[in-house]
Amino acid sequence: MKFTSHAQNKIASPAEIRFFLLHLSLFREYLDLEFSCLKNNLTFGYDVERIIDDWIVICYLVGNDFLPHLPGLHIASGALPLMYRIYKNVLPTLDGNSNVTK
């Protein structure tokens, strides 16, 4: 069923449905590539797992409809690239996750 702004109960045919296939392992590599510039700038170790965790939080804050919207941060107006740039600038100034134990 397609959800639209109009109340329709028409069931879409398989030819009308678009499917997107996402390989998570490839997506992880793309994220690693996006943030690879941090490898030489961090005073603590670069850990792609922590980068992905931070990326999830960034996307959650920008794209969650259940949280109040941050002024000027909308996905359609380029909020994610802006947040990536800020993250890349701020992360090297931090001291890592020294207080967190695994």
BAZA-404160 format. One record per atom (N, C-alpha, C): residue in one letter; x, z, y. Coordinates in steps of 0.05 Angstrom, whole numbers, plus 5000, padded with zeros to 4 digits. Each point is the difference from the previous one (the first is absolute). Layout:
N
AXZY;...
//
This chain:
102
M501750004977;M498350005023;M501850005025;K499349845019;K501449995025;K498750195020;F501650145015;F499050185021;F500349865026;T497849975015;T500149875026;T498550175019;S500049925025;S498650155021;S497049964997;H499249794986;H497149954995;H499350114973;A497650114998;A499150114975;A499249774982;Q501949934982;Q499449784981;Q500550114972;N498449914982;N500250084972;N500849774983;K501249795012;K500849764985;K502650074985;I500049944975;I502450034984;I501749755002;A502550035007;A501849775003;A500749884973;S500249744999;S500849874975;S503150034997;P501049984976;P502950034996;P501649805016;A499049775007;A501449815016;A500350095029;E498250175009;E500050105028;E501850245003;I500850134979;I501650255002;I502949935001;R501450125019;R502949965002;R501450244988;F501949964983;F501550224988;F502949995010;F501150235004;F502850025009;F501550164979;L502249894991;L501650134980;L502550135014;L500450254994;L502250145013;L501850124978;H502449915000;H502050114981;H501350255014;L499450234990;L501050245012;L503150015001;S501349914979;S502950004999;S501149825022;L498849775004;L500949825021;L499450125028;F497850135002;F499350135026;F502050225006;R500850154980;R502050215004;R502749885010;E500749774989;E502449865009;E499849915029;Y497649905008;Y499649925027;Y500250245019;L498950224992;L500250245017;L502950095002;D501449994978;D502950075001;D501549815018;L499349754999;L501349805018;L499350055029;E497550075006;E499150055027;E501650235013;F500550214984;F501350245011;F502950024992;S501249794990;S502850014991;S501950045023;C499249945024;C501850055023;C500550305004;L498550174987;L500450295003;L502350104982;K500849844980;K502050104981;K502550095013;N501049865020;N502550065013;N499750195024;N497550065008;N499650165024;N499250294995;L499550064975;L499050274993;L502450194995;T499750255009;T502050204994;T499550134973;F497849954989;F499350104973;F499649754982;G499650044975;G499849774981;G497549845003;Y500349744998;Y497749825000;Y498650014973;D497550065000;D498450014976;D497549845003;V499849784986;V497849815003;V497350144993;E500150204982;E497550144993;E498950155025;R501850135014;R499150145024;R499149815022;I501349775002;I499249805020;I497249914993;I499449954975;I497449914992;I497950225006;D500750254995;D498250225006;D499350015030;D502149965016;D499650005029;D498349765008;W500549774987;W498449765006;W497050054994;I499550134978;I497250064993;I498750175021;V501450205010;V498950185021;V499549845026;I501949825007;I499649845024;I497549834997;C499749874978;C497649834996;C497450164999;Y500250244989;Y497750184999;Y499150085028;L502050075017;L499350085027;L498849775017;V501149764996;V499149775016;V497449884989;G499749994974;G497849854988;G497750164988;N500050275004;N497950164989;N497650015018;D497749934990;D497550005016;D498850285003;F501050194984;F498950275000;F501550195019;L502349905011;L501450165020;L499449885028;P500150175020;P499749885027;P502249805006;H499349785013;H501949795005;H502050105021;L502549934996;L502150065020;L499749795022;P500150085025;P499649805022;P502249794999;G499149755001;G501949785001;G501249924973;L499350144979;L501149934973;L497849894982;H499649755002;H498149864983;H501549794983;I499349984975;I501349814982;I499949715011;A497749935011;A499649735010;A501749945024;S500850215015;S501749955024;S502950064995;G500950004975;G502850024994;G501150294998;A498350184992;A500950284998;A502150054978;L499749864978;L502050054978;L502849925007;P500549765011;P502749935008;P501150205021;L498350095018;L500850195020;L500950264987;M498450104981;M500650244986;M502649974983;Y500449764989;Y502549964985;Y502550025019;R499849885024;R502250015019;R500550295008;I497950155005;I500350285008;I501350164977;Y499149954976;Y501050144977;Y503049944996;K500749755004;K502949924997;K501750135021;N498950055024;N501550125021;N500250304997;V497950134990;V499850294999;V501350114975;L499849884978;L501050114975;L503050065001;P501749845011;P502850075001;P500650245017;T498250085018;T500550245016;T499250264986;L498749974977;L499150244985;L502250084981;D499750244988;D502050094982;D499249974971;G498049844994;G499149964973;G498050214991;N499750024974;N498150204989;N501550224987;S501850135014;S501750214989;S498450254991;N497750045012;N498450244993;N498249954976;V499849764991;V498249934977;V501750014975;T499050144980;T501350004974;T498349864980;K501249864982;K498549854980;K499750164975;
//
